[in-house]
Amino acid sequence: MTAAENLDTVIVDARGMKCPWPALRLARAMRTDPAVILLADDPQAEREVAALAGEHGWTVTTEAAGRWLVRRT
């Protein structure tokens, strides 16, 4: 369990979904939550998440392959 999960961070499980769905699920969760853990296995997800975060000014931390912590700044 990561420190983020200890803070009741929302987890969005988008494994098995092809882009742009992981990014869309992340964007929806970020409307109401200040931090989200995204799980995604589409190879394009990393690029999509980085682009979305850049547009909104969010920070992205890669916790593991296919697992990112996204926070509002």
ROLUM-113993 format. One record per residue: z, x, y of N, C-alpha, C in turn; residue in three letters; residue number from 0; chain. Coordinates in steps of 0.001 Angstrom, whole numbers, plus 500000, padded with zeros to 6 digits. Each point is the difference from the previous one (the first is absolute). Layout:
! ROLUM-113993
<atom n_up="Z" n_east="X" n_north="Y" ca_up="Z" ca_east="X" ca_north="Y" c_up="Z" c_east="X" c_north="Y" aa="Ala" i="NUM" ch="A"/>
...
! end
This chain:
! ROLUM-113993
<atom n_up="500000" n_east="500848" n_north="498821" ca_up="500000" ca_east="499152" ca_north="501179" c_up="500000" c_east="500890" c_north="501237" aa="Met" i="0" ch="A"/>
<atom n_up="499121" n_east="499683" n_north="500949" ca_up="499907" ca_east="500801" ca_north="501211" c_up="500953" c_east="499475" c_north="501056" aa="Thr" i="1" ch="A"/>
<atom n_up="500190" n_east="500791" n_north="501046" ca_up="500849" ca_east="499573" ca_north="501109" c_up="499448" c_east="498733" c_north="500643" aa="Ala" i="2" ch="A"/>
<atom n_up="498681" n_east="499885" n_north="500049" ca_up="499383" ca_east="498816" ca_north="500599" c_up="500384" c_east="498736" c_north="499243" aa="Ala" i="3" ch="A"/>
<atom n_up="500041" n_east="500070" n_north="498677" ca_up="500361" ca_east="498827" ca_north="499220" c_up="501459" c_east="499630" c_north="500213" aa="Glu" i="4" ch="A"/>
<atom n_up="500846" n_east="500970" n_north="500307" ca_up="501400" ca_east="499707" ca_north="500297" c_up="500142" c_east="499181" c_north="501270" aa="Asn" i="5" ch="A"/>
<atom n_up="499023" n_east="500059" n_north="500875" ca_up="500052" ca_east="499269" ca_north="501262" c_up="499308" c_east="498646" c_north="499892" aa="Leu" i="6" ch="A"/>
<atom n_up="499782" n_east="499527" n_north="498779" ca_up="499338" ca_east="498713" ca_north="499770" c_up="498597" c_east="499955" c_north="500581" aa="Asp" i="7" ch="A"/>
<atom n_up="499290" n_east="501090" n_north="499906" ca_up="498623" ca_east="500055" ca_north="500456" c_up="499145" c_east="499112" c_north="499103" aa="Thr" i="8" ch="A"/>
<atom n_up="499104" n_east="499255" n_north="500608" ca_up="499106" ca_east="499123" ca_north="499261" c_up="499019" c_east="500856" c_north="499208" aa="Val" i="9" ch="A"/>
<atom n_up="499739" n_east="499606" n_north="498770" ca_up="499026" ca_east="500696" ca_north="499163" c_up="498808" c_east="499078" c_north="499791" aa="Ile" i="10" ch="A"/>
<atom n_up="498813" n_east="500507" n_north="500345" ca_up="498754" ca_east="499273" ca_north="499780" c_up="499294" c_east="500675" c_north="498839" aa="Val" i="11" ch="A"/>
<atom n_up="499863" n_east="499280" n_north="498899" ca_up="499349" ca_east="500540" ca_north="498815" c_up="498552" c_east="499527" c_north="499980" aa="Asp" i="12" ch="A"/>
<atom n_up="499105" n_east="500901" n_north="500386" ca_up="498565" ca_east="499677" ca_north="500048" c_up="499242" c_east="500747" c_north="498905" aa="Ala" i="13" ch="A"/>
<atom n_up="500712" n_east="500432" n_north="498975" ca_up="499323" ca_east="500679" ca_north="498893" c_up="499050" c_east="499031" c_north="499307" aa="Arg" i="14" ch="A"/>
<atom n_up="498828" n_east="500515" n_north="499678" ca_up="498980" ca_east="499174" ca_north="499365" c_up="499084" c_east="499317" c_north="500991" aa="Gly" i="15" ch="A"/>
<atom n_up="500323" n_east="500076" n_north="501285" ca_up="499162" ca_east="499391" ca_north="501038" c_up="499079" c_east="501056" c_north="500590" aa="Met" i="16" ch="A"/>
<atom n_up="498784" n_east="499616" n_north="500277" ca_up="499029" ca_east="500887" ca_north="500631" c_up="500072" c_east="499839" c_north="501515" aa="Lys" i="17" ch="A"/>
<atom n_up="499719" n_east="501079" n_north="500693" ca_up="499991" ca_east="499951" ca_north="501460" c_up="498938" c_east="499019" c_north="500458" aa="Cys" i="18" ch="A"/>
<atom n_up="500313" n_east="499250" n_north="501028" ca_up="501044" ca_east="500192" ca_north="501006" c_up="501308" c_east="499267" c_north="499714" aa="Pro" i="19" ch="A"/>
<atom n_up="500170" n_east="499417" n_north="498808" ca_up="501175" ca_east="499165" ca_north="499745" c_up="501340" c_east="500723" c_north="500169" aa="Trp" i="20" ch="A"/>
<atom n_up="500181" n_east="501227" n_north="499540" ca_up="501288" ca_east="500658" ca_north="500238" c_up="500334" c_east="500115" c_north="501494" aa="Pro" i="21" ch="A"/>
<atom n_up="499015" n_east="500352" n_north="500804" ca_up="500231" ca_east="500120" ca_north="501443" c_up="500297" c_east="498634" c_north="500620" aa="Ala" i="22" ch="A"/>
<atom n_up="499321" n_east="498974" n_north="499541" ca_up="500258" ca_east="498657" ca_north="500532" c_up="501401" c_east="499520" c_north="499637" aa="Leu" i="23" ch="A"/>
<atom n_up="500436" n_east="500272" n_north="498776" ca_up="501358" ca_east="499634" ca_north="499592" c_up="501038" c_east="500772" c_north="500817" aa="Arg" i="24" ch="A"/>
<atom n_up="499717" n_east="501275" n_north="500249" ca_up="500893" ca_east="500805" ca_north="500833" c_up="500088" c_east="499429" c_north="501399" aa="Leu" i="25" ch="A"/>
<atom n_up="498866" n_east="499682" n_north="500595" ca_up="499981" ca_east="499456" ca_north="501360" c_up="500800" c_east="498703" c_north="500090" aa="Ala" i="26" ch="A"/>
<atom n_up="499873" n_east="499160" n_north="499000" ca_up="500756" ca_east="498734" ca_north="499989" c_up="501503" c_east="500270" c_north="499952" aa="Arg" i="27" ch="A"/>
<atom n_up="500417" n_east="500912" n_north="499142" ca_up="501432" ca_east="500310" ca_north="499875" c_up="500549" c_east="500636" c_north="501275" aa="Ala" i="28" ch="A"/>
<atom n_up="499194" n_east="500820" n_north="500656" ca_up="500458" ca_east="500695" ca_north="501200" c_up="500145" c_east="499059" c_north="501193" aa="Met" i="29" ch="A"/>
<atom n_up="499481" n_east="498784" n_north="499903" ca_up="500192" ca_east="499019" ca_north="501087" c_up="501477" c_east="499685" c_north="500203" aa="Arg" i="30" ch="A"/>
<atom n_up="500751" n_east="499971" n_north="498899" ca_up="501397" ca_east="499568" ca_north="500083" c_up="501013" c_east="501069" c_north="499617" aa="Thr" i="31" ch="A"/>
<atom n_up="499547" n_east="501050" n_north="499337" ca_up="500928" ca_east="501026" ca_north="499515" c_up="499729" c_east="501338" c_north="500677" aa="Asp" i="32" ch="A"/>
<atom n_up="501045" n_east="500721" n_north="500387" ca_up="499810" ca_east="501284" ca_north="500686" c_up="499614" c_east="501143" c_north="499080" aa="Pro" i="33" ch="A"/>
<atom n_up="500204" n_east="499837" n_north="498706" ca_up="499648" ca_east="501049" ca_north="499036" c_up="499574" c_east="499349" c_north="498691" aa="Ala" i="34" ch="A"/>
<atom n_up="498935" n_east="500541" n_north="499413" ca_up="499443" ca_east="499449" ca_north="498767" c_up="499633" c_east="501153" c_north="499075" aa="Val" i="35" ch="A"/>
<atom n_up="500302" n_east="499851" n_north="498733" ca_up="499499" ca_east="500925" ca_north="498990" c_up="498778" c_east="499335" c_north="499379" aa="Ile" i="36" ch="A"/>
<atom n_up="498885" n_east="500705" n_north="500037" ca_up="498762" ca_east="499489" ca_north="499421" c_up="499707" c_east="500751" c_north="498712" aa="Leu" i="37" ch="A"/>
<atom n_up="499746" n_east="499250" n_north="498941" ca_up="499561" ca_east="500556" ca_north="498724" c_up="498549" c_east="499585" c_north="499810" aa="Leu" i="38" ch="A"/>
<atom n_up="499118" n_east="500966" n_north="499832" ca_up="498582" ca_east="499689" ca_north="499822" c_up="499349" c_east="501096" c_north="499161" aa="Ala" i="39" ch="A"/>
<atom n_up="499074" n_east="499604" n_north="499133" ca_up="499339" ca_east="500975" ca_north="499151" c_up="498503" c_east="500131" c_north="500258" aa="Asp" i="40" ch="A"/>
<atom n_up="499483" n_east="499306" n_north="500991" ca_up="498592" ca_east="500168" ca_north="500367" c_up="499857" c_east="501347" c_north="500708" aa="Asp" i="41" ch="A"/>
<atom n_up="499044" n_east="500833" n_north="499594" ca_up="499842" ca_east="501313" ca_north="500629" c_up="499725" c_east="499939" c_north="501507" aa="Pro" i="42" ch="A"/>
<atom n_up="499474" n_east="498902" n_north="500488" ca_up="499711" ca_east="499851" ca_north="501425" c_up="501231" c_east="499585" c_north="500813" aa="Gln" i="43" ch="A"/>
<atom n_up="501054" n_east="499603" n_north="499336" ca_up="501173" ca_east="499456" ca_north="500690" c_up="500612" c_east="500995" c_north="500977" aa="Ala" i="44" ch="A"/>
<atom n_up="500077" n_east="501254" n_north="499627" ca_up="500611" ca_east="500994" ca_north="500891" c_up="499274" c_east="500057" c_north="501338" aa="Glu" i="45" ch="A"/>
<atom n_up="498685" n_east="500008" n_north="499954" ca_up="499202" ca_east="500036" ca_north="501232" c_up="500168" c_east="498705" c_north="500805" aa="Arg" i="46" ch="A"/>
<atom n_up="499992" n_east="498878" n_north="499312" ca_up="500159" ca_east="498702" ca_north="500663" c_up="501369" c_east="499871" c_north="500664" aa="Glu" i="47" ch="A"/>
<atom n_up="501043" n_east="500427" n_north="499296" ca_up="501361" ca_east="499928" ca_north="500542" c_up="500127" c_east="500900" c_north="501229" aa="Val" i="48" ch="A"/>
<atom n_up="499452" n_east="501203" n_north="499914" ca_up="500063" ca_east="500929" ca_north="501135" c_up="499276" c_east="499430" c_north="501211" aa="Ala" i="49" ch="A"/>
<atom n_up="498845" n_east="499398" n_north="499792" ca_up="499241" ca_east="499416" ca_north="501109" c_up="500754" c_east="498830" c_north="500631" aa="Ala" i="50" ch="A"/>
<atom n_up="500540" n_east="499132" n_north="499165" ca_up="500755" ca_east="498849" ca_north="500502" c_up="501228" c_east="500452" c_north="500777" aa="Leu" i="51" ch="A"/>
<atom n_up="500714" n_east="500965" n_north="499452" ca_up="501196" ca_east="500515" ca_north="500668" c_up="499636" c_east="500642" c_north="501338" aa="Ala" i="52" ch="A"/>
<atom n_up="498902" n_east="500724" n_north="500025" ca_up="499559" ca_east="500620" ca_north="501246" c_up="499672" c_east="498978" c_north="501077" aa="Gly" i="53" ch="A"/>
<atom n_up="499393" n_east="498896" n_north="499611" ca_up="499659" ca_east="498937" ca_north="500951" c_up="501245" c_east="499352" c_north="500600" aa="Glu" i="54" ch="A"/>
<atom n_up="501059" n_east="499902" n_north="499203" ca_up="501205" ca_east="499293" ca_north="500429" c_up="501126" c_east="500924" c_north="500454" aa="His" i="55" ch="A"/>
<atom n_up="499816" n_east="501306" n_north="499851" ca_up="501045" ca_east="500943" ca_north="500393" c_up="501148" c_east="500092" c_north="499019" aa="Gly" i="56" ch="A"/>
<atom n_up="499754" n_east="499663" n_north="498739" ca_up="501015" ca_east="500081" ca_north="498956" c_up="500035" c_east="501412" c_north="499430" aa="Trp" i="57" ch="A"/>
<atom n_up="501113" n_east="500378" n_north="499419" ca_up="500079" ca_east="501283" ca_north="499292" c_up="499873" c_east="499740" c_north="498504" aa="Thr" i="58" ch="A"/>
<atom n_up="499336" n_east="500915" n_north="499322" ca_up="499792" ca_east="499886" ca_north="498562" c_up="500547" c_east="501249" c_north="499341" aa="Val" i="59" ch="A"/>
<atom n_up="500852" n_east="499808" n_north="499004" ca_up="500537" ca_east="501098" ca_north="499208" c_up="499596" c_east="499774" c_north="498555" aa="Thr" i="60" ch="A"/>
<atom n_up="499325" n_east="500988" n_north="499420" ca_up="499635" ca_east="499901" ca_north="498588" c_up="501216" c_east="500372" c_north="499168" aa="Thr" i="61" ch="A"/>
<atom n_up="500484" n_east="499059" n_north="499210" ca_up="501164" ca_east="500246" ca_north="499152" c_up="499594" c_east="500502" c_north="498625" aa="Glu" i="62" ch="A"/>
<atom n_up="498838" n_east="499594" n_north="499538" ca_up="499456" ca_east="500414" ca_north="498702" c_up="498547" c_east="499540" c_north="499972" aa="Ala" i="63" ch="A"/>
<atom n_up="499283" n_east="500381" n_north="498979" ca_up="498624" ca_east="499539" ca_north="499870" c_up="499988" c_east="498471" c_north="499923" aa="Ala" i="64" ch="A"/>
<atom n_up="499282" n_east="499381" n_north="500924" ca_up="499910" ca_east="498546" ca_north="499991" c_up="501220" c_east="499286" c_north="500547" aa="Gly" i="65" ch="A"/>
<atom n_up="500851" n_east="500721" n_north="500732" ca_up="501216" ca_east="499388" ca_north="500554" c_up="500234" c_east="500556" c_north="501401" aa="Arg" i="66" ch="A"/>
<atom n_up="499983" n_east="499102" n_north="500990" ca_up="500169" ca_east="500395" ca_north="501394" c_up="501101" c_east="499184" c_north="500659" aa="Trp" i="67" ch="A"/>
<atom n_up="500751" n_east="500664" n_north="500860" ca_up="500984" ca_east="499338" ca_north="500854" c_up="499376" c_east="499898" c_north="501377" aa="Leu" i="68" ch="A"/>
<atom n_up="499856" n_east="498791" n_north="500503" ca_up="499376" ca_east="499749" ca_north="501292" c_up="501065" c_east="499409" c_north="500919" aa="Val" i="69" ch="A"/>
<atom n_up="500113" n_east="500576" n_north="501206" ca_up="501007" ca_east="499540" ca_north="500958" c_up="499395" c_east="499791" c_north="501368" aa="Arg" i="70" ch="A"/>
<atom n_up="500534" n_east="499026" n_north="500688" ca_up="499634" ca_east="499835" ca_north="501422" c_up="500687" c_east="501110" c_north="500778" aa="Arg" i="71" ch="A"/>
<atom n_up="499334" n_east="500469" n_north="501032" ca_up="500611" ca_east="501045" ca_north="500833" c_up="500392" c_east="499452" c_north="501345" aa="Thr" i="72" ch="A"/>
! end
